[in-house]
């Protein structure tokens, strides 16, 4: 099942620079693993905001919840929107019987 996910982040005002750099590094490493496993399909950054949109794959919403809450930056994610996606008959990428 695919989901369109919007994640907004905000670092703590008093966050130490080395901790922030560590979390960013861990987040990128973890994302690479999710891409390799097919869980993270696409990711876009929103210009001028600390926010992203992505297409994620999971067996169901519960599995996606576990994946998102397991992200290293999860404690700094303050607004997450999850939209389940369904195949559309005119999608040029999905077979018509999708």
C-alpha positions in Angstrom: 0.0 0.0 0.0 1.3 3.5 -0.8 0.9 6.6 1.3 1.6 10.3 0.5 3.3 11.7 3.7 4.0 15.3 4.6 6.4 15.8 7.5 7.1 19.1 9.2 10.1 19.4 11.6 11.3 21.9 14.1 14.6 21.5 16.0 14.6 22.5 19.7 15.8 26.1 20.2 18.5 24.9 22.6 19.6 21.8 20.7 23.4 21.3 20.7 24.9 21.5 17.2 26.7 18.1 17.5 23.4 16.4 18.4 21.6 18.1 15.5 24.4 16.9 13.1 24.2 13.4 14.6 20.5 13.2 14.0 20.7 14.5 10.5 23.4 11.9 9.7 21.4 9.1 11.3 18.3 10.2 9.4 20.1 10.1 6.0 21.5 6.7 6.8 18.1 5.4 7.8 16.5 6.9 4.8 19.0 5.1 2.5 18.0 1.8 4.1 14.3 2.6 3.6 14.9 3.4 0.0 16.9 0.1 -0.4 14.0 -1.9 1.1 11.4 -0.2 -1.1 9.7 1.6 1.8 10.6 5.1 0.9 9.7 5.5 -2.8 10.2 9.2 -3.4 11.0 12.3 -1.4 10.7 16.0 -2.1 11.8 19.0 0.0 9.5 22.0 0.3 11.5 25.1 -0.6 12.1 27.6 2.2 10.5 25.3 4.8 11.8 22.5 7.0 9.3 20.2 5.5 9.1 17.3 3.1 6.6 15.2 1.1 7.2 11.6 0.3 5.7 8.5 -1.2 6.0 5.6 1.3 5.1 1.9 1.0 3.9 -0.2 3.9 1.6 -3.2 4.4 -0.9 -1.0 6.2 -1.3 2.2 8.2 -0.1 0.5 11.4 3.2 -0.6 9.7 3.7 2.9 8.3 3.1 4.4 11.8 5.8 2.1 13.2 8.2 3.2 10.4 7.6 6.9 10.8 7.8 6.8 14.6 11.1 4.9 14.3 12.8 7.7 12.4 15.7 9.3 14.2 14.2 12.8 13.8 10.7 11.7 15.0 11.0 13.6 18.3 11.3 16.9 16.3 8.4 16.1 13.9 5.5 18.3 15.0 3.0 17.8 12.1 2.7 14.6 10.0 -0.1 14.2 7.4 -0.6 10.7 6.0 -2.9 10.2 2.9 -3.5 6.6 1.7 -3.2 6.3 -2.0 -5.2 4.1 -4.4 -4.6 3.3 -8.1 -6.3 5.5 -10.6 -7.4 4.0 -14.0 -5.7 6.8 -16.0 -2.4 6.7 -14.1 0.2 6.5 -16.9 2.6 4.5 -14.7 0.1 1.9 -13.2 -1.3 -0.8 -15.4 -5.0 -0.2 -16.2 -6.0 -3.2 -14.0 -3.9 -1.9 -11.1 
